[in-house]
Amino acid sequence: MEMFRIVPPGNAAGSFAEGTAGKAVTLKGHIPQDVIEEIRSRSNIVELVSEYVTLKKAGKNYVGLCPFHQEKTPSFTVNPDKQICYCFGCGEGGNEISFLMKIQNISFPEAVRKLAARRGIVIPEERPAGGERRRDEERAGLIKVNRLAQGFFEKNMMSGKGKQAREYLAGRGMSDSVVKTFALGYAPEGWRNLRDHLTALRVPDELLRKSGLVVFKNERQVYDRFRNRIIFPIENLSGEIVAFGGRELGGGEPKYLNSPETPLYVKGDNLYGLFRTKDEIRSKDMAILVEGYFDLLALWNAGVQNVFATLGTALTRRQASLIGRFTRNVALLFDGDAAGRAAVERSLPLFLEEGIAARVVILPDGSDPDDYVRKYGRESLEGLIHKAPTMVDYYIDGIMNNADRFEGTTRLARETIAFIRNIPDVIQRNLFIKRCAEKLGLDQGMLKEEVNRESRRGGPAVPERRPGSTVDPVELYLLYLMIEFPRKIPFVRESGILECCNEPALRTLGGRIVEIFEKRGTVTMAEIMNEQTEGGVTDRLLAMAVNDPPEEAIVDRMFHDTMKKIKTHWYRERHRALKRRLVEAHERRDAQQCDNLLMEKAQLLNQEQKDHILRGEQ
């Protein structure tokens, strides 16, 4: 039996035992720098980013649609040689670690540990700071609780207790392969089966409460949330079980029940099945959106595997953005009843805002995707999808057909204006305005003006680039050259030019680059990304580094010219500062200070002339 153990914060250890595997899984702690360096040295950022973004080769780099903001033209660039990525649209970017932190909203230690696990790198156990340790331990504990619960549900499905569940699934045409692939389970009847099972494994009540698997109404009313239900594990994009859904088998209500939101799970941020289907979606460059668990499973069972499902709620903007990482083509396959059509209408604006081309598949009245594909088969369904109208055609020919009276036309005109303003593509928007004006019998120019007015009042938020800073671009370029051509770092160090940088953040980062080089004999942009700087220095370096460096033949000249400009600027600023201080001393009639400053100015001129001679610029 697998035992669950979380050591209290005061104890020396910090792990829970994996009895079935015979080894310990370390909870989050301080990670030695040499381990981080090993992870960086074995990075494959193209492989990692490809799990979230459809990338296409573009010269030496790869490009795709940014997963961090809405765009229609790919501006997210991945450089495999330097193991970095950067979006020229919103400014997000970094190395493999920072990308995983951003895309999964996790901490630095957690991202490092995930990457270490992917590469089989063992991380020695050390303890982190209190607050971060508690958050990471809680998350790790909840994932472990869900995994233990899933084992309990699966075991019940295969036991005598799960006979009714298995018969129900067989009656709906679900193959053993589908049951196994999606790890379907069964929560037996009874109020405390799961609670007693997990308590026997020493899972603390606080974790049970936070997981949502057990309901704590008061000290006496503690019971399992899922009872006599087929269980559907809900996974995030990393394949971790973050929640569960359950289908009632005894005719009770509600028919479907999901986990509540937890520290692991936000309904509007997840899509059922996407972890299993994302590769097929990317391969076919098209996804099919359905409403429920069984709709997805029925399509998968019939051989249609580029499918995903919402989680019992209306599609959210975050979910639309999530699917946009893998394809810009979606077919909406909802029930043919009024509720299904309403769900389609709510989804269309979200796809428009995300720049996703959606088709609307209208099923015969009374049919849902599960019924249809079982009755008519895969080929018939694919034929419907192929012939399905675009969302624009569906809107005009379907939704706008109610404009038969003055009141109806007025209402639809207002709704249409609100709908059109969500179309980001100007050409598509103007074509839509033309067709809607014809349909409503309105003046095209007037409709366009109203759309523009509404857009000015508050259209969809456009991601702003990060504010620029006053960082000297020449000084910044020197740091970029040092990273690109680390063999020149000793020359830069011995010249003392870094002390001439006016921006403290650049002097500090320059010193850090020298320090890394002296320790390791090289330096990369990927490791510099984890340095904390002010003014967006690392972001700006990243934007430069994602492109090809200067030709090797002109490297020496580039260093020489850049350092010369920095030194010239430094002298200019020193002369300007001395002049200002001289004026102030003269106004105060401070003769001694004036003499001191004049001597300092003479020394500065002598030093400047010597520098010119040394550089051969007499």
C-alpha positions in Angstrom: 0.0 0.0 0.0 1.3 3.4 -0.9 1.6 5.6 2.2 1.3 9.4 2.1 3.7 11.4 4.3 4.3 15.1 4.5 6.9 16.1 7.1 6.0 19.2 9.2 8.0 22.4 8.4 10.2 22.0 11.5 11.5 18.6 10.6 14.7 18.1 8.7 13.3 16.1 5.9 10.8 17.2 3.4 9.4 14.4 1.3 6.6 11.9 1.1 7.4 8.2 0.3 6.4 6.5 -2.9 6.0 3.0 -1.5 5.1 1.5 -4.9 8.2 2.9 -6.6 10.6 2.2 -3.7 12.1 5.7 -3.8 11.5 9.2 -2.4 10.1 12.1 -4.3 11.7 15.3 -3.0 9.5 18.3 -2.2 10.6 21.7 -3.2 13.7 23.1 -1.7 16.8 25.1 -2.5 18.4 23.7 -5.7 22.2 23.7 -6.0 23.5 25.9 -8.7 25.5 23.0 -10.4 22.2 21.1 -10.8 20.6 24.1 -12.5 23.6 24.4 -14.8 23.2 20.7 -15.7 19.6 21.2 -16.6 20.4 24.3 -18.7 23.2 22.4 -20.5 20.7 19.7 -21.5 17.9 22.1 -22.5 15.7 21.5 -25.6 13.6 24.6 -25.7 12.1 23.8 -29.1 10.8 20.5 -27.8 9.3 22.2 -24.7 7.7 25.1 -26.5 6.3 22.8 -29.1 4.1 21.2 -26.4 2.3 24.5 -26.1 2.8 26.3 -29.4 2.8 25.1 -33.1 6.2 26.0 -34.3 7.4 26.3 -37.9 11.0 26.5 -39.1 12.1 30.0 -40.2 15.8 30.0 -41.1 17.8 29.0 -38.0 14.9 29.8 -35.7 11.3 28.6 -35.2 8.3 30.9 -35.1 4.7 30.5 -33.8 1.8 32.4 -32.4 2.6 33.8 -29.0 1.0 31.8 -26.1 1.0 34.9 -23.9 -1.0 37.4 -26.0 -3.5 37.4 -28.8 -2.0 37.7 -32.3 -2.7 36.5 -35.9 0.8 36.9 -37.3 3.5 34.7 -35.6 6.0 36.8 -33.6 7.1 34.3 -31.0 10.6 33.2 -31.9 12.6 30.3 -30.6 16.3 30.1 -31.1 17.5 26.5 -30.6 21.2 27.4 -30.8 20.9 29.8 -27.8 18.1 27.9 -26.1 16.0 31.1 -25.8 12.6 32.4 -26.9 11.2 35.9 -27.4 7.9 37.5 -28.6 8.4 40.6 -30.6 4.8 41.5 -30.0 4.5 41.6 -26.2 8.1 41.2 -25.1 7.6 38.0 -23.2 10.5 35.5 -23.4 13.3 33.8 -21.7 15.0 30.4 -21.4 13.5 27.0 -20.9 13.0 27.5 -17.2 11.4 30.9 -17.4 9.1 29.8 -20.3 7.8 26.9 -18.2 7.3 29.2 -15.2 5.2 31.5 -17.2 3.2 29.0 -19.2 2.3 26.9 -16.2 2.2 29.7 -13.6 4.7 27.9 -11.3 7.7 29.0 -9.2 11.3 28.8 -10.3 12.1 25.7 -8.1 9.0 23.9 -9.4 10.0 24.6 -13.0 13.5 23.4 -12.4 12.3 20.2 -10.8 9.9 19.5 -13.6 12.7 19.9 -16.2 15.0 17.8 -14.0 12.4 15.0 -13.9 12.1 15.1 -17.7 15.8 14.5 -18.1 16.3 12.1 -15.2 18.4 14.5 -13.2 18.5 13.9 -9.5 18.1 17.0 -7.2 19.7 16.7 -3.7 17.2 17.7 -1.0 17.7 21.1 0.7 15.2 23.2 2.5 13.8 26.5 1.0 12.3 29.6 2.6 9.2 29.1 4.6 6.5 30.8 2.5 7.6 29.3 -0.8 8.2 25.9 0.8 4.7 25.8 2.2 3.1 26.8 -1.2 5.1 24.3 -3.1 4.6 21.5 -0.6 0.8 22.2 -0.7 0.7 21.9 -4.5 2.8 18.8 -4.5 0.6 17.3 -1.8 -2.6 18.0 -3.7 -1.2 16.4 -6.8 -0.3 13.4 -4.8 -3.7 13.3 -3.2 -5.4 13.4 -6.6 -3.1 10.6 -7.9 -4.0 8.4 -4.9 -7.7 9.1 -5.4 -7.4 8.2 -9.0 -5.8 4.9 -8.1 -8.7 4.3 -5.8 -11.3 5.1 -8.4 -9.5 3.0 -11.1 -9.2 0.0 -8.8 -13.0 0.2 -8.0 -13.8 0.4 -11.7 -12.1 -3.0 -12.2 -13.5 -4.6 -9.1 -16.9 -6.1 -8.4 -18.1 -2.7 -7.2 -17.6 -1.3 -10.6 -19.8 -3.8 -12.5 -22.6 -1.3 -13.0 -20.2 1.4 -14.2 -18.5 -1.0 -16.7 -21.9 -2.1 -18.0 -23.0 1.5 -18.4 -19.8 2.4 -20.4 -20.2 -0.7 -22.5 -23.8 0.3 -23.2 -22.5 3.7 -24.5 -20.1 1.9 -26.8 -16.9 2.8 -24.8 -14.1 0.4 -25.6 -11.6 -0.9 -23.0 -9.0 1.2 -24.8 -10.9 4.5 -24.1 -11.5 3.5 -20.5 -7.7 2.9 -20.0 -6.5 5.9 -22.1 -8.6 8.4 -20.1 -8.1 6.5 -16.8 -11.9 6.4 -16.1 -12.7 5.2 -12.6 -15.7 4.6 -10.3 -16.6 6.2 -6.9 -18.7 3.6 -5.1 -21.8 4.2 -3.1 -21.3 5.2 0.5 -20.4 8.4 2.3 -16.8 7.9 3.4 -15.2 5.3 1.1 -12.5 7.6 -0.3 -12.1 9.6 2.9 -11.4 6.4 4.9 -9.0 5.1 2.2 -7.0 8.3 2.1 -7.0 8.7 5.9 -5.6 5.2 6.1 -2.8 6.4 3.9 -2.2 9.3 6.4 -3.4 12.1 4.1 -4.0 15.1 6.4 -7.6 16.4 6.6 -6.5 19.9 5.5 -5.3 18.5 2.2 -8.5 16.5 1.8 -10.4 19.7 2.4 -8.4 21.7 -0.1 -8.5 19.0 -2.8 -12.3 19.2 -2.9 -12.6 15.4 -2.9 -14.0 15.4 0.6 -16.7 17.8 1.9 -16.3 19.2 5.5 -19.6 20.7 6.5 -18.7 20.5 10.2 -16.9 18.1 12.5 -19.7 15.5 12.2 -20.7 16.0 8.5 -17.6 14.9 6.5 -18.3 12.9 3.4 -17.0 12.1 -0.1 -18.0 14.5 -2.8 -18.2 11.8 -5.5 -20.5 8.8 -4.7 -21.9 6.2 -7.1 -20.4 8.1 -10.1 -18.2 7.3 -13.1 -15.1 9.4 -12.6 -13.3 11.4 -15.3 -9.8 12.7 -14.2 -9.1 16.2 -15.4 -5.5 16.8 -16.4 -3.6 20.0 -17.0 -1.3 20.4 -20.0 1.5 18.6 -18.1 -0.6 15.5 -17.5 -1.0 16.2 -13.8 -4.5 15.3 -12.4 -5.8 18.6 -11.1 -9.5 17.8 -10.6 -12.3 15.2 -11.3 -15.7 15.1 -13.0 -18.3 12.5 -12.1 -21.4 11.1 -13.9 -24.2 9.9 -11.6 -25.3 6.3 -12.1 -28.4 6.1 -9.8 -30.6 8.7 -11.4 -29.8 11.3 -8.8 -28.9 15.0 -9.2 -26.9 16.6 -10.4 -26.2 14.3 -13.3 -22.7 15.7 -13.7 -20.6 17.0 -10.9 -17.1 18.6 -11.0 -14.5 19.3 -8.4 -14.7 22.8 -7.0 -11.9 25.3 -7.7 -8.8 24.6 -5.7 -5.2 25.8 -5.6 -4.6 23.4 -8.5 -7.7 23.9 -10.5 -9.5 26.9 -12.1 -12.4 25.8 -14.3 -12.0 28.5 -16.9 -8.3 27.7 -17.3 -8.6 24.0 -18.3 -10.0 21.9 -21.1 -10.9 18.3 -20.7 -8.8 15.9 -22.8 -6.4 18.5 -24.2 -3.4 16.8 -22.7 -4.3 13.6 -24.6 -5.4 15.2 -27.8 -3.1 18.2 -28.3 -0.6 16.4 -30.6 -3.4 15.2 -32.9 -4.8 18.7 -32.9 -1.4 20.2 -33.8 -0.9 17.5 -36.5 -4.2 18.1 -38.2 -4.2 21.9 -37.5 -7.8 21.7 -36.5 -9.7 21.0 -33.3 -13.3 19.9 -32.6 -14.9 21.5 -29.6 -17.6 19.5 -27.8 -19.5 20.2 -24.5 -19.2 17.0 -22.4 -17.0 14.2 -21.3 -18.9 11.5 -23.2 -19.0 13.6 -26.4 -15.2 13.6 -26.4 -14.9 10.0 -25.5 -17.3 8.9 -28.2 -15.4 10.8 -30.9 -12.1 9.4 -29.7 -13.7 5.9 -29.7 -14.7 6.4 -33.3 -11.2 7.5 -34.3 -11.7 11.3 -34.2 -8.9 12.3 -31.8 -8.4 16.0 -32.5 -11.1 16.9 -30.0 -11.4 18.8 -26.6 -14.3 19.6 -24.3 -15.3 22.4 -22.0 -15.9 21.5 -18.3 -19.5 22.1 -17.8 -19.3 25.9 -18.1 -19.4 28.4 -21.0 -16.2 28.7 -22.9 -13.9 31.4 -21.5 -11.4 33.7 -23.1 -8.6 31.9 -21.4 -9.8 28.5 -22.8 -10.0 30.0 -26.3 -6.5 31.3 -25.9 -5.4 27.9 -24.7 -6.6 26.1 -27.7 -5.1 28.8 -29.9 -1.7 27.6 -28.9 -2.2 24.4 -30.9 -4.4 25.5 -33.9 -6.2 28.5 -35.3 -9.0 26.3 -36.8 -11.9 25.0 -34.6 -15.1 23.3 -35.4 -17.9 23.8 -32.8 -19.8 20.6 -32.4 -22.6 21.2 -29.9 -26.0 19.7 -29.4 -28.7 20.8 -31.9 -31.1 22.0 -29.3 -31.7 25.6 -28.1 -29.1 25.2 -25.3 -26.5 24.0 -27.8 -27.1 26.9 -30.2 -26.9 29.4 -27.3 -23.5 27.9 -26.3 -22.3 28.4 -29.9 -23.4 32.0 -30.0 -21.6 32.7 -26.7 -18.4 31.1 -28.0 -18.2 32.9 -31.4 -17.0 36.3 -30.1 -14.2 34.7 -28.1 -12.9 32.9 -31.2 -13.1 36.2 -33.1 -11.1 38.0 -30.5 -8.4 35.2 -30.5 -8.2 35.3 -34.3 -9.4 31.7 -34.5 -11.3 30.6 -37.6 -14.3 28.6 -36.3 -16.9 26.5 -38.1 -20.3 25.7 -36.7 -21.5 22.2 -37.1 -25.3 21.9 -36.9 -26.4 18.5 -35.8 -29.9 17.2 -36.5 -32.5 18.2 -33.8 -32.3 16.0 -30.8 -28.8 14.7 -31.6 -25.7 15.3 -29.6 -22.1 14.4 -30.8 -22.1 11.2 -28.8 -25.4 9.9 -30.4 -24.5 11.1 -33.9 -21.1 9.5 -34.2 -22.3 6.2 -32.8 -25.3 6.1 -35.1 -23.8 7.5 -38.4 -20.0 6.9 -37.9 -16.8 8.9 -38.3 -17.0 9.6 -42.0 -20.5 11.1 -41.8 -19.4 13.4 -38.9 -16.2 14.5 -40.8 -18.5 15.3 -43.8 -20.6 17.5 -41.7 -17.5 19.3 -40.4 -16.2 19.8 -43.9 -19.4 21.4 -45.1 -20.0 23.4 -41.9 -20.5 27.2 -42.3 -17.9 29.6 -41.0 -18.9 31.4 -37.8 -19.5 34.6 -39.9 -21.8 32.7 -42.3 -23.5 31.1 -39.3 -24.1 34.4 -37.6 -25.5 36.1 -40.7 -27.6 33.3 -42.0 -28.6 31.7 -38.7 -28.7 34.3 -35.9 -29.8 37.3 -38.0 -32.8 35.6 -39.6 -35.0 37.0 -36.8 -34.8 40.5 -38.2 -38.4 40.5 -39.4 -39.8 43.5 -37.5 -38.5 47.0 -36.7 -37.9 46.0 -33.1 -36.1 42.9 -34.1 -33.9 44.8 -36.6 -33.0 47.4 -34.1 -32.1 44.8 -31.5 -30.0 42.8 -33.9 -28.3 45.9 -35.2 -27.0 46.7 -31.7 -26.0 43.0 -31.1 -24.3 42.9 -34.5 -22.3 46.0 -33.7 -21.1 44.5 -30.4 -20.2 41.3 -32.3 -18.3 43.0 -35.2 -16.1 45.1 -32.9 -14.5 41.8 -31.6 -13.1 41.0 -35.1 -9.5 42.0 -35.0 -8.7 41.6 -38.7 -9.6 44.8 -40.5 -10.4 43.2 -43.9 -12.5 40.5 -42.3 -14.3 43.1 -40.2 -15.1 45.3 -43.3 -16.4 42.3 -45.3 -18.6 41.4 -42.3 -19.9 44.9 -42.0 -20.9 44.8 -45.7 -22.8 41.5 -45.4 -24.5 42.5 -42.2 -25.6 45.9 -43.6 -27.1 44.1 -46.6 -28.9 41.6 -44.3 -30.3 44.3 -42.1 -31.1 46.7 -44.8 -28.9 49.4 -43.2 -26.4 51.9 -44.7 -23.0 50.3 -44.7 -21.2 53.6 -43.9 -23.4 54.2 -40.9 -22.9 50.6 -39.6 -19.2 51.0 -40.0 -19.1 54.3 -38.1 -21.1 52.8 -35.2 -18.7 49.8 -35.0 -15.7 52.2 -34.9 -17.4 54.3 -32.2 -18.0 51.2 -30.1 -14.4 50.0 -30.6 -13.1 53.3 -29.4 -15.2 53.1 -26.2 -13.7 49.9 -25.1 -12.6 47.2 -27.5 -10.7 44.1 -26.6 -7.5 44.8 -24.7 -4.4 44.9 -26.8 -1.3 43.7 -25.0 1.1 46.6 -24.5 4.8 46.2 -24.9 6.8 46.6 -21.8 7.7 50.2 -21.1 11.1 51.1 -22.3 13.9 52.4 -20.2 16.6 55.0 -20.4 19.3 52.3 -20.7 22.0 53.4 -23.1 21.7 51.2 -26.2 25.5 51.3 -26.8 26.2 50.1 -23.3 23.5 47.4 -23.7 25.1 46.3 -27.0 28.5 45.7 -25.3 26.8 43.3 -22.9 25.2 41.6 -25.8 28.5 41.2 -27.6 30.1 39.8 -24.4 27.4 37.1 -24.3 27.6 36.3 -28.0 31.4 36.2 -28.0 32.6 35.2 -24.5 36.2 34.8 -25.7 36.3 38.6 -25.7 35.3 38.9 -22.0 38.9 39.0 -20.7 39.7 41.8 -23.0 36.6 43.7 -21.8 37.4 43.0 -18.2 41.1 44.2 -18.5 40.0 47.4 -20.3 37.9 48.5 -17.3 35.2 49.7 -19.8 32.4 48.3 -17.6 33.2 51.0 -15.0 32.4 53.6 -17.7 28.8 52.4 -18.1 26.5 55.1 -16.7 23.6 52.7 -16.0 24.1 50.9 -12.6 22.1 47.9 -13.8 24.4 47.4 -16.8 27.5 47.7 -14.7 26.1 45.1 -12.3 25.0 42.7 -15.1 28.4 43.2 -16.9 30.2 42.2 -13.7 28.0 39.2 -13.4 28.8 38.1 -16.9 32.5 38.4 -16.1 32.0 36.4 -12.9 30.2 33.6 -14.7 32.9 33.5 -17.4 35.7 33.3 -14.9 33.9 30.4 -13.1 32.8 28.4 -16.1 34.9 29.6 -19.0 31.8 30.6 -21.0 28.4 32.3 -20.7 25.1 31.9 -22.5 22.0 34.1 -22.9 19.9 31.3 -21.4 21.6 31.5 -18.0 21.7 35.4 -18.0 17.9 35.3 -18.3 17.6 34.3 -14.6 19.6 37.4 -13.4 17.5 40.0 -11.7 17.9 43.4 -13.3 16.1 46.7 -13.4 14.8 48.6 -16.5 14.0 45.4 -18.5 17.7 44.9 -19.3 17.5 41.1 -19.7 14.4 41.4 -21.8 16.1 43.8 -24.2 19.2 41.6 -24.4 16.9 38.7 -25.2 15.3 40.6 -28.1 18.7 41.2 -29.5 20.0 37.7 -28.9 17.2 35.8 -30.6 18.5 37.1 -34.0 21.8 36.1 -35.7 24.9 37.7 -34.2 27.4 39.8 -36.2 29.8 38.0 -38.6 32.9 36.6 -36.9 35.1 38.7 -39.3 33.9 42.0 -37.8 33.7 41.0 -34.2 36.9 42.8 -33.2 35.8 46.0 -34.9 32.4 45.8 -33.2 34.0 45.5 -29.8 36.4 48.3 -30.6 33.8 50.7 -31.9 31.3 50.0 -29.1 33.9 50.4 -26.3 35.1 53.6 -28.0 31.6 55.1 -28.0 31.1 54.2 -24.3 34.4 55.8 -23.3 33.7 58.9 -25.4 30.3 59.2 -23.8 31.8 58.7 -20.4 34.4 61.5 -20.9 31.6 63.8 -22.2 29.5 63.2 -19.1 32.5 63.8 -16.8 33.4 67.0 -18.6 29.7 68.1 -18.4 29.6 67.3 -14.7 32.8 69.2 -14.0 31.6 72.2 -15.9 28.4 72.3 -13.8 30.3 72.0 -10.6 32.7 74.8 -11.7 29.8 77.1 -12.4 28.3 76.4 -9.0 31.7 76.9 -7.2 32.2 80.2 -9.1 28.7 81.4 -8.1 29.5 80.6 -4.5 32.9 82.5 -4.9 34.6 79.3 -3.6 38.1 79.9 -5.1 39.6 76.8 -3.5 36.9 74.5 -5.0 37.4 76.2 -8.4 41.1 75.4 -8.3 40.5 71.8 -7.3 38.0 71.4 -10.1 40.3 73.0 -12.7 43.0 70.6 -11.7 40.6 67.6 -11.9 39.6 68.8 -15.4 43.2 69.0 -16.5 43.8 65.5 -15.2 40.7 64.3 -17.1 41.9 65.9 -20.3 45.4 64.2 -19.9 43.7 60.9 -19.3 41.5 61.3 -22.3 44.5 62.2 -24.6 46.4 59.1 -23.3 43.4 57.0 -24.2 43.3 58.4 -27.7 47.0 57.7 -28.2 46.6 54.2 -26.9 43.8 53.7 -29.4 45.9 55.1 -32.2 43.7 58.2 -32.6 46.3 61.0 -32.3 
